[in-house]
Amino acid sequence: MSDLDPGVRPDEKASPGSGPSLFGGARLVSAAEVVASVPVGTAVDALEAALRGGLDPEADAPRSRAVTAHGELLLMPSASGAWSGVKVLSSTPANPAGGLPLLQGMYLLFAGADQRPAALLDGTALTVLRTPALSALAVRHLAPGPADQPVLLTVFGTGPQARGHVAAVRAVREVAEVTLVGRDRRRLDALAAEVAAAGVPVRTLGAGDGDAAVAGADVVCCCTSAREPLFDGAMVRDDAVVVAMGSHHPDARETDDALVVRSAVVVESRASTLREGGDVVLPLAEGVLGAEEIVTLAEVVTGRAELPPTGPRLFKGTGMPWEDLVVAVEVHRALGRG
């Protein structure tokens, strides 16, 4: 993996007034500070720069999972040059119904040859920033036309990732209208009000209207916990981009075989996708997709892979530790410069 260039020395201490310090001088970074320090467009650029600089997602350690009484505990380590870090998250399926986040946790960033603790960041905020940023990077390279060409965006889901994906796509493309699709009318209306307040035309559809939601869309983002396809892939336009990031289990999927058959399939990492990406694992097992047809986002970004000029493009993101490291270093850099 390449050495990330965060713009500050690995041993640089927090600036006075930039937040409380913990053991070893590590900075404690709140969720609000994560959000305020790094705009999503900056996170997109940082992820792209890392891939162009030679960072190889395939070298990441696998995400480990431990079953708990109420869900899972996830451990996600990564290292690059002078920097390393690990995110620890709890995943609690019952939480959203009670108004609590599905994912909660912290990220510990280490720096320098002595691997001293540099920062302890809110892991939930980091996840809500880095995942949409990666999806937006895929949209930047997979969607046809210039960045200022208006697109119609459809987002499935009403949670933090759905909200984050609206903002992230807007950071890389001009969005003419957003269509939100969800099951919970209260949450759907609340998110629609936020999008409208940002000055973007928005409409809402119920979960049963998935086919209609994708029929005219240029970009489709699937940000749900669904285990079955959300829409008929035959309804997706030939020049559309579909991002599927909600499923992280090999037996769950948000998209169907009809879409896979028509699409150029791009993944974050072959190894990670084969472990966790049901949107790709299941079509491979059924013989609908060949392993040789899959390309990685790094190959697309660096120009090592060319995609067919026609047909939909499907990006499957699983969420990997290298993203956390890149964006955590970017947050540390931003706060370090005060």
C-alpha positions as CSV (number, residue, x, y, z in Angstrom):
1,M,0.0,0.0,0.0
2,S,1.2,3.5,-0.6
3,D,2.1,6.0,2.1
4,L,-0.8,8.4,2.6
5,D,0.2,12.0,2.5
6,P,-2.0,13.7,5.2
7,G,-0.2,17.1,4.9
8,V,1.1,17.0,8.5
9,R,4.0,15.2,10.2
10,P,2.8,11.9,11.7
11,D,4.1,13.0,15.1
12,E,2.3,16.4,14.9
13,K,0.3,17.1,18.1
14,A,-3.2,18.7,18.2
15,S,-3.3,22.4,17.9
16,P,-4.3,24.3,21.1
17,G,-8.0,24.5,21.4
18,S,-8.6,21.8,18.8
19,G,-10.2,19.3,21.2
20,P,-9.4,17.4,24.4
21,S,-6.4,15.0,24.5
22,L,-6.3,11.4,25.7
23,F,-3.4,9.1,26.5
24,G,-0.2,9.8,24.6
25,G,-1.5,13.2,23.4
26,A,-4.2,11.6,21.1
27,R,-6.9,14.0,20.1
28,L,-10.5,13.1,20.9
29,V,-12.6,14.0,17.8
30,S,-16.4,14.2,18.2
31,A,-19.0,13.5,15.6
32,A,-19.5,17.2,15.1
33,E,-15.8,17.8,14.5
34,V,-15.6,14.9,12.0
35,V,-18.5,16.5,10.0
36,A,-17.2,20.1,10.3
37,S,-13.6,19.3,9.4
38,V,-13.9,17.4,6.2
39,P,-16.7,18.1,3.6
40,V,-17.8,15.1,1.7
41,G,-16.3,16.4,-1.5
42,T,-12.9,16.6,0.2
43,A,-13.3,13.0,1.4
44,V,-14.1,11.9,-2.2
45,D,-10.9,13.6,-3.4
46,A,-8.8,12.0,-0.6
47,L,-10.1,8.5,-1.5
48,E,-9.3,9.1,-5.2
49,A,-5.8,10.4,-4.4
50,A,-5.1,7.3,-2.3
51,L,-6.1,5.0,-5.1
52,R,-4.1,7.0,-7.7
53,G,-1.1,6.9,-5.3
54,G,-1.0,3.1,-5.3
55,L,-3.1,2.2,-2.3
56,D,-4.4,-1.4,-2.9
57,P,-7.7,-2.2,-1.2
58,E,-6.9,-5.9,-1.8
59,A,-4.2,-5.7,0.8
60,D,-6.7,-4.8,3.6
61,A,-7.2,-7.2,6.4
62,P,-10.7,-8.9,6.4
63,R,-13.3,-7.4,8.6
64,S,-13.8,-9.6,11.6
65,R,-17.2,-10.2,13.3
66,A,-18.1,-11.4,16.7
67,V,-21.7,-12.3,17.5
68,T,-23.1,-10.6,20.6
69,A,-26.3,-11.0,22.6
70,H,-27.9,-8.1,20.6
71,G,-26.1,-8.1,17.3
72,E,-22.5,-8.0,16.1
73,L,-19.2,-6.5,17.0
74,L,-17.1,-5.5,14.0
75,L,-13.3,-4.9,13.9
76,M,-11.7,-3.2,10.9
77,P,-7.9,-2.5,10.9
78,S,-5.8,-1.0,8.1
79,A,-2.3,0.4,7.6
80,S,-0.5,2.5,5.1
81,G,3.0,3.9,5.4
82,A,3.3,6.0,8.6
83,W,-0.3,5.6,9.5
84,S,-2.5,2.8,10.8
85,G,-5.8,2.5,12.5
86,V,-8.7,0.4,13.6
87,K,-12.4,0.9,13.8
88,V,-14.5,-1.0,16.3
89,L,-18.3,-0.9,15.7
90,S,-21.3,-2.5,17.3
91,S,-24.2,-3.4,15.0
92,T,-27.5,-3.6,16.7
93,P,-30.5,-4.4,14.4
94,A,-33.1,-3.3,17.0
95,N,-31.6,0.1,17.4
96,P,-33.2,2.0,14.5
97,A,-36.7,1.2,15.7
98,G,-35.9,2.9,19.0
99,G,-34.4,6.0,17.3
100,L,-30.7,4.8,17.9
101,P,-28.1,4.3,15.2
102,L,-27.6,0.8,13.8
103,L,-23.9,1.2,14.0
104,Q,-22.0,2.8,16.9
105,G,-18.3,2.9,17.6
106,M,-14.9,4.6,17.6
107,Y,-11.9,4.8,15.4
108,L,-8.3,4.8,16.8
109,L,-5.7,6.4,14.6
110,F,-2.0,5.6,15.1
111,A,0.9,7.6,13.6
112,G,4.7,7.5,13.1
113,A,7.4,5.0,13.5
114,D,6.5,4.6,17.2
115,Q,2.9,4.1,16.3
116,R,1.7,6.5,18.9
117,P,-2.1,7.1,19.3
118,A,-2.9,10.2,17.3
119,A,-6.6,10.5,17.5
120,L,-9.8,8.8,18.7
121,L,-12.6,9.6,16.3
122,D,-16.4,9.1,16.5
123,G,-16.7,5.9,14.4
124,T,-20.3,6.4,13.4
125,A,-19.7,9.8,11.9
126,L,-16.6,8.5,10.2
127,T,-18.6,5.7,8.6
128,V,-21.4,8.1,7.5
129,L,-18.8,10.2,5.8
130,R,-16.5,7.7,4.2
131,T,-19.1,5.3,2.7
132,P,-21.0,7.9,0.7
133,A,-17.7,9.4,-0.3
134,L,-16.6,6.1,-1.9
135,S,-20.0,5.7,-3.6
136,A,-19.6,9.3,-5.0
137,L,-16.1,8.4,-6.3
138,A,-17.7,5.5,-8.2
139,V,-20.4,7.8,-9.6
140,R,-17.7,10.3,-10.6
141,H,-16.0,7.7,-12.8
142,L,-18.9,5.6,-13.9
143,A,-21.7,8.1,-14.7
144,P,-21.6,9.4,-18.3
145,G,-21.4,13.1,-19.1
146,P,-19.7,16.1,-17.5
147,A,-20.0,16.9,-13.8
148,D,-22.2,19.9,-14.5
149,Q,-24.7,17.8,-16.5
150,P,-27.8,17.5,-14.3
151,V,-28.8,14.0,-13.3
152,L,-31.9,12.4,-11.8
153,L,-30.9,10.7,-8.5
154,T,-32.9,7.9,-6.9
155,V,-32.0,6.8,-3.3
156,F,-33.5,3.8,-1.6
157,G,-33.5,4.2,2.2
158,T,-34.2,6.8,4.8
159,G,-31.3,6.5,7.3
160,P,-28.0,8.2,7.7
161,Q,-26.5,6.5,4.7
162,A,-29.3,7.6,2.5
163,R,-28.9,11.2,3.7
164,G,-25.2,11.0,3.2
165,H,-25.5,9.6,-0.3
166,V,-27.7,12.5,-1.4
167,A,-25.0,14.9,-0.2
168,A,-22.2,12.9,-1.7
169,V,-23.6,12.6,-5.2
170,R,-24.4,16.3,-5.1
171,A,-20.7,16.9,-4.4
172,V,-19.6,15.2,-7.7
173,R,-22.6,15.8,-10.0
174,E,-25.3,18.5,-10.6
175,V,-28.5,16.9,-9.3
176,A,-31.8,18.0,-10.9
177,E,-34.1,16.0,-8.8
178,V,-34.0,13.4,-6.0
179,T,-36.5,10.6,-5.7
180,L,-36.5,9.0,-2.2
181,V,-37.9,5.5,-1.7
182,G,-38.7,4.1,1.7
183,R,-41.0,2.1,3.9
184,D,-41.3,4.4,6.9
185,R,-43.5,7.4,5.8
186,R,-42.4,9.6,8.8
187,R,-38.7,9.1,8.1
188,L,-39.3,9.4,4.4
189,D,-41.0,12.8,4.8
190,A,-38.4,14.1,7.2
191,L,-35.5,13.3,4.8
192,A,-37.5,14.8,1.9
193,A,-37.9,18.0,3.9
194,E,-34.1,18.1,4.5
195,V,-33.4,17.6,0.8
196,A,-35.9,20.2,-0.2
197,A,-34.4,22.7,2.3
198,A,-31.1,22.3,0.5
199,G,-32.8,23.6,-2.6
200,V,-33.2,20.3,-4.5
201,P,-36.5,19.2,-6.0
202,V,-37.6,16.0,-4.3
203,R,-40.4,13.4,-4.6
204,T,-41.1,10.4,-2.5
205,L,-42.3,6.9,-3.3
206,G,-43.2,3.9,-1.2
207,A,-41.1,0.7,-1.1
208,G,-43.5,-1.0,-3.5
209,D,-42.7,1.6,-6.2
210,G,-39.1,0.6,-6.8
211,D,-39.5,-0.1,-10.5
212,A,-41.0,3.3,-11.1
213,A,-38.3,5.0,-9.0
214,V,-35.4,3.6,-11.2
215,A,-37.1,3.8,-14.6
216,G,-35.9,7.3,-15.3
217,A,-33.0,7.7,-13.0
218,D,-29.4,8.4,-14.1
219,V,-28.0,7.4,-10.7
220,V,-29.5,4.9,-8.2
221,C,-28.1,4.5,-4.7
222,C,-29.3,1.5,-2.6
223,C,-28.8,2.3,1.1
224,T,-31.0,-0.3,2.8
225,S,-30.8,-3.4,5.0
226,A,-32.9,-5.3,2.4
227,R,-32.0,-8.9,1.8
228,E,-34.0,-9.2,-1.5
229,P,-33.8,-7.1,-4.6
230,L,-35.4,-3.7,-4.4
231,F,-36.5,-3.3,-8.0
232,D,-36.6,-5.0,-11.4
233,G,-33.2,-4.6,-13.0
234,A,-34.8,-4.6,-16.5
235,M,-36.3,-1.2,-15.6
236,V,-32.8,0.5,-15.2
237,R,-31.8,2.7,-18.1
238,D,-28.9,1.6,-20.3
239,D,-26.7,4.5,-19.3
240,A,-27.5,4.5,-15.6
241,V,-25.2,3.9,-12.6
242,V,-26.4,1.8,-9.7
243,V,-24.6,1.8,-6.4
244,A,-25.4,-1.1,-4.0
245,M,-23.8,-0.6,-0.6
246,G,-26.4,-1.6,2.0
247,S,-25.8,-5.4,2.0
248,H,-22.6,-6.7,3.8
249,H,-23.5,-10.4,3.8
250,P,-23.0,-13.0,1.1
251,D,-26.6,-14.2,1.2
252,A,-28.2,-10.7,1.0
253,R,-28.6,-8.4,-2.0
254,E,-30.3,-5.2,-3.1
255,T,-30.1,-5.8,-6.8
256,D,-31.2,-8.7,-9.0
257,D,-29.7,-10.9,-11.8
258,A,-31.5,-8.9,-14.5
259,L,-29.4,-5.9,-13.7
260,V,-26.2,-7.9,-13.3
261,V,-26.6,-9.5,-16.7
262,R,-26.9,-6.1,-18.4
263,S,-24.2,-4.3,-16.4
264,A,-20.5,-3.7,-16.2
265,V,-19.8,-4.8,-12.6
266,V,-17.3,-2.8,-10.6
267,V,-16.4,-3.7,-7.0
268,E,-14.3,-2.0,-4.2
269,S,-12.2,-5.1,-3.8
270,R,-12.5,-8.6,-5.3
271,A,-11.5,-10.3,-2.0
272,S,-13.9,-8.2,0.1
273,T,-16.8,-8.6,-2.3
274,L,-16.4,-12.4,-2.5
275,R,-16.5,-12.5,1.3
276,E,-19.4,-10.1,1.9
277,G,-21.1,-8.9,-1.3
278,G,-24.2,-10.8,-2.0
279,D,-25.0,-8.6,-5.0
280,V,-22.0,-10.3,-6.7
281,V,-21.6,-13.5,-4.7
282,L,-25.1,-14.8,-5.6
283,P,-24.9,-14.1,-9.3
284,L,-21.5,-15.8,-9.4
285,A,-22.9,-18.8,-7.7
286,E,-25.8,-19.0,-10.1
287,G,-23.6,-18.6,-13.2
288,V,-25.1,-15.3,-14.2
289,L,-21.8,-13.5,-13.8
290,G,-18.3,-14.7,-14.5
291,A,-15.4,-13.8,-12.2
292,E,-13.4,-12.6,-15.1
293,E,-16.1,-9.9,-15.8
294,I,-15.5,-8.1,-12.5
295,V,-13.3,-5.0,-12.4
296,T,-12.3,-3.0,-9.3
297,L,-12.8,0.7,-8.7
298,A,-9.0,1.2,-8.4
299,E,-8.6,-0.2,-11.9
300,V,-11.2,2.2,-13.2
301,V,-9.8,5.2,-11.4
302,T,-6.2,4.5,-12.5
303,G,-7.2,3.7,-16.1
304,R,-6.1,0.1,-15.9
305,A,-9.6,-1.1,-16.8
306,E,-11.9,0.0,-19.6
307,L,-15.7,-0.5,-19.3
308,P,-18.1,-1.2,-22.2
309,P,-19.4,2.0,-23.7
310,T,-23.0,1.0,-23.4
311,G,-25.1,-0.7,-20.7
312,P,-25.7,0.1,-17.0
313,R,-22.9,0.1,-14.5
314,L,-23.2,-1.5,-11.2
315,F,-20.9,-0.6,-8.3
316,K,-20.9,-2.9,-5.3
317,G,-19.3,-1.4,-2.2
318,T,-18.8,-3.4,1.0
319,G,-17.2,-0.8,3.2
320,M,-13.5,-1.4,3.9
321,P,-11.0,-0.4,6.5
322,W,-8.7,1.5,4.1
323,E,-11.5,4.1,3.6
324,D,-11.7,4.7,7.3
325,L,-7.9,5.2,7.5
326,V,-7.8,7.6,4.5
327,V,-10.6,9.8,5.8
328,A,-9.5,9.6,9.4
329,V,-6.0,10.9,8.4
330,E,-7.8,13.7,6.4
331,V,-9.8,14.7,9.5
332,H,-6.6,14.6,11.6
333,R,-4.8,16.8,9.0
334,A,-7.7,19.3,8.9
335,L,-7.8,19.6,12.7
336,G,-4.1,19.6,13.0
337,R,-3.8,22.7,10.8
338,G,-6.5,24.3,12.9
